[in-house]
Amino acid sequence: MNNSLVKKISLLATSALVAVGLVTIPVAAHAAAPMCATANYVESCGGVTSDGAKYAMMVPANFNGTMYLYSHGYRYAIDAPALGYKVSTILNNPVPAPLPNNDPTDQSVIKYLLSQGYGIAGSTFSIEGWNTDAALATDSELISTFKSKYPNTKKVIAWGESLGGFITQALAEKYPDLISSAGLACPALGSVEAELTVAGDFLWGMHTFFDSSIKGHNYSAGAAGEAEAQADIAKILGATAEIKASLTTNTWPHNSGAAGTALAAIPPRSALLLVGLMAGIPTKSAHFDATTGPGSKNSAAYTSFALAASPALAVLENGAQSAILGVLATLDLERQTGGAFFDNSKTDYASRLDSDLTTYNAALSGNTAIAGMLAFMNPANPAAPRWTATAGAPAKLRALVQNSGVIKVPTVTLTATSDPAVPAGNTQWLANKYAAQWAAAKAKAAAAAVSTGKYAAPKQMFLPIWNQAPVHYTTFDGSGSPITTTPAATGTNHCNFTSAQWIGLANILAKAATDGHVAPTSEMRALARKAGGIVDSRYQAPLLPFYGSN
């Protein structure tokens, strides 16, 4: 998802709060030659690939032979008026951004790479929404186009954010001979089903506890389905606003129905936290750290807010991003798969929550409240029916491009540990996959040493950089109310990286492309710190619920 969209969703949320194997390299189909112009010693080119994707390339006069290929994040397949998003605006944009665009007015990443002699390229894709097949075709053709235009190109560094991270990993798995290193920022990884299970669980929870008119899945075909999705976005924002208001009244949202009646004695914030925990939504958000309260650290107000209110407020702030993305991505993928693919009819939420029920006991209002909420969401309760999939839809979803998790080129991830749209569990999935690959490589090297008498250490090919949120960052005004107008804390929000962090990642990828590996040397660790993160082999992010626990 693009950062401009994240910012709009964050504003809406804030107002609601305070309110395997090598394959043949594809041959590019015929496409018109790029149109180019030179200014200030930089040649800028634009064109359209054979599948209709617009691209941009920029190459300095002192081109050093290395090009950065950028794949952008998820773009909604339909208009989203509540976010000010129009598909036509994206499609009619004559020059796609060839680099991460955290701030459209900040050109420092472009200027830095060009000043170092690097070329850059990026494109739209031929279709919007979940489009990995189309993106792989466009990216591979764009590499060919770039090399044809600049035959002295020696290395291609592929990088992308969000869905672009998924695409970059897929490119590295399918066409590893096309690229020299891969950078995955705030990446979706593995299976799209894993990501959409998070969204489905959260949407089902919002439907079950706070507004039974939220459809959340199984959208109608055509314009009717689009209208249902738009209505869901409005309902989700309305429910979160009412939950925020309930912090002082404990009044359940007016559309809560049976849940509001059965659980009236339980604060709605506790039910929201339960929904967030069962879906895997982070309990640290842009403005809520789950550790800080107003006033003195020893005061009851401080402790009460930090333990009871802050985690729920974090889920409330994070949930708006996750739910809106979930609604529009679900509509998109249901169109591609021919029906509803989410199915929680056999999901054991109580077992999934397990240790969270102890960790967040105070925020969940204690054991009696927890038991009541779990009983309400039990499949046997007719007031909380589970959702089932349309026959054949899950299989079609699983048939879409998936990441195998096999690392074939030096690969670096930059991941915020409290990303609400693409949780850090995506990166942990890849880390776990590589741990097995690395162990096998070392075992093979050890076995070879028995016969040769010399141990040749395998190259380390994967380096996760974790962008962690500070322990304390929630701030309060003079009345003790939390302030939510400050910039999001580092390590939170989706793809919330500064230009300095992108430049840091670029430098790491350049070194990896040259070295052919990403061993966590002192130099690499220093570069990681400059990229706003740490290299810590002991850190374990919670896996997405789809994959189970670590």
Rosetta blueprint (number, residue, H / E / L):
1 M L
2 N L
3 N H
4 S H
5 L H
6 V H
7 K H
8 K H
9 I H
10 S H
11 L H
12 L H
13 A H
14 T H
15 S H
16 A H
17 L H
18 V L
19 A L
20 V L
21 G L
22 L L
23 V L
24 T L
25 I L
26 P L
27 V L
28 A L
29 A L
30 H L
31 A L
32 A L
33 A L
34 P L
35 M E
36 C E
37 A E
38 T E
39 A E
40 N L
41 Y L
42 V E
43 E E
44 S E
45 C E
46 G E
47 G E
48 V E
49 T L
50 S L
51 D L
52 G L
53 A L
54 K E
55 Y E
56 A E
57 M E
58 M E
59 V E
60 P E
61 A L
62 N L
63 F L
64 N L
65 G L
66 T E
67 M E
68 Y E
69 L E
70 Y E
71 S E
72 H L
73 G L
74 Y L
75 R L
76 Y L
77 A L
78 I L
79 D L
80 A E
81 P H
82 A H
83 L H
84 G L
85 Y E
86 K L
87 V H
88 S H
89 T H
90 I H
91 L H
92 N H
93 N L
94 P L
95 V L
96 P L
97 A L
98 P L
99 L L
100 P L
101 N L
102 N L
103 D L
104 P L
105 T L
106 D L
107 Q L
108 S H
109 V H
110 I H
111 K H
112 Y H
113 L H
114 L H
115 S H
116 Q L
117 G L
118 Y L
119 G E
120 I E
121 A E
122 G E
123 S E
124 T L
125 F L
126 S L
127 I L
128 E L
129 G L
130 W L
131 N L
132 T H
133 D H
134 A H
135 A H
136 L H
137 A H
138 T H
139 D H
140 S H
141 E H
142 L H
143 I H
144 S H
145 T H
146 F H
147 K H
148 S H
149 K H
150 Y L
151 P L
152 N L
153 T L
154 K L
155 K E
156 V E
157 I E
158 A E
159 W E
160 G E
161 E E
162 S L
163 L H
164 G H
165 G H
166 F H
167 I H
168 T H
169 Q H
170 A H
171 L H
172 A H
173 E H
174 K H
175 Y L
176 P H
177 D H
178 L H
179 I L
180 S L
181 S E
182 A E
183 G E
184 L E
185 A E
186 C L
187 P L
188 A L
189 L L
190 G L
191 S L
192 V H
193 E H
194 A H
195 E H
196 L H
197 T H
198 V H
199 A H
200 G H
201 D H
202 F H
203 L H
204 W H
205 G H
206 M H
207 H H
208 T H
209 F H
210 F L
211 D L
212 S L
213 S L
214 I L
215 K L
216 G L
217 H L
218 N L
219 Y L
220 S L
221 A L
222 G H
223 A H
224 A H
225 G H
226 E H
227 A H
228 E H
229 A H
230 Q H
231 A H
232 D H
233 I H
234 A H
235 K H
236 I H
237 L H
238 G H
239 A H
240 T H
241 A H
242 E H
243 I H
244 K H
245 A H
246 S H
247 L H
248 T H
249 T H
250 N L
251 T L
252 W L
253 P L
254 H L
255 N L
256 S L
257 G L
258 A H
259 A H
260 G H
261 T H
262 A H
263 L L
264 A L
265 A L
266 I L
267 P L
268 P H
269 R H
270 S H
271 A H
272 L H
273 L H
274 L H
275 V H
276 G H
277 L H
278 M H
279 A H
280 G L
281 I L
282 P L
283 T L
284 K L
285 S L
286 A L
287 H L
288 F L
289 D L
290 A L
291 T L
292 T L
293 G L
294 P L
295 G L
296 S L
297 K L
298 N L
299 S L
300 A H
301 A H
302 Y H
303 T H
304 S H
305 F H
306 A H
307 L H
308 A H
309 A H
310 S H
311 P H
312 A H
313 L H
314 A H
315 V H
316 L H
317 E H
318 N H
319 G H
320 A H
321 Q H
322 S H
323 A H
324 I H
325 L H
326 G H
327 V H
328 L H
329 A H
330 T H
331 L H
332 D H
333 L H
334 E H
335 R H
336 Q H
337 T H
338 G L
339 G L
340 A L
341 F L
342 F L
343 D L
344 N L
345 S L
346 K L
347 T L
348 D L
349 Y H
350 A H
351 S H
352 R H
353 L H
354 D L
355 S L
356 D H
357 L H
358 T H
359 T H
360 Y L
361 N L
362 A L
363 A L
364 L L
365 S L
366 G H
367 N H
368 T H
369 A H
370 I H
371 A H
372 G H
373 M H
374 L H
375 A H
376 F H
377 M L
378 N L
379 P L
380 A L
381 N L
382 P L
383 A L
384 A L
385 P L
386 R L
387 W L
388 T L
389 A L
390 T L
391 A L
392 G L
393 A H
394 P H
395 A H
396 K H
397 L H
398 R H
399 A H
400 L L
401 V L
402 Q L
403 N L
404 S L
405 G L
406 V L
407 I L
408 K L
409 V L
410 P L
411 T E
412 V E
413 T E
414 L E
415 T E
416 A E
417 T L
418 S E
419 D L
420 P L
421 A L
422 V L
423 P L
424 A L
425 G H
426 N H
427 T H
428 Q H
429 W H
430 L H
431 A H
432 N H
433 K H
434 Y H
435 A H
436 A H
437 Q H
438 W H
439 A H
440 A H
441 A H
442 K H
443 A H
444 K H
445 A H
446 A H
447 A H
448 A H
449 A H
450 V H
451 S H
452 T H
453 G L
454 K L
455 Y L
456 A L
457 A L
458 P L
459 K L
460 Q L
461 M L
462 F E
463 L E
464 P E
465 I E
466 W E
467 N E
468 Q L
469 A L
470 P L
471 V L
472 H L
473 Y L
474 T L
475 T L
476 F E
477 D L
478 G L
479 S L
480 G L
481 S L
482 P E
483 I L
484 T L
485 T L
486 T L
487 P L
488 A L
489 A L
490 T L
491 G L
492 T E
493 N L
494 H L
495 C L
496 N L
497 F L
498 T L
499 S H
500 A H
501 Q H
502 W H
503 I H
504 G H
505 L H
506 A H
507 N H
508 I H
509 L H
510 A H
511 K H
512 A H
513 A H
514 T H
515 D H
516 G L
517 H L
518 V L
519 A L
520 P L
521 T L
522 S H
523 E H
524 M H
525 R H
526 A H
527 L H
528 A H
529 R H
530 K H
531 A L
532 G L
533 G L
534 I E
535 V L
536 D L
537 S L
538 R L
539 Y L
540 Q L
541 A L
542 P L
543 L L
544 L L
545 P H
546 F H
547 Y H
548 G L
549 S L
550 N L
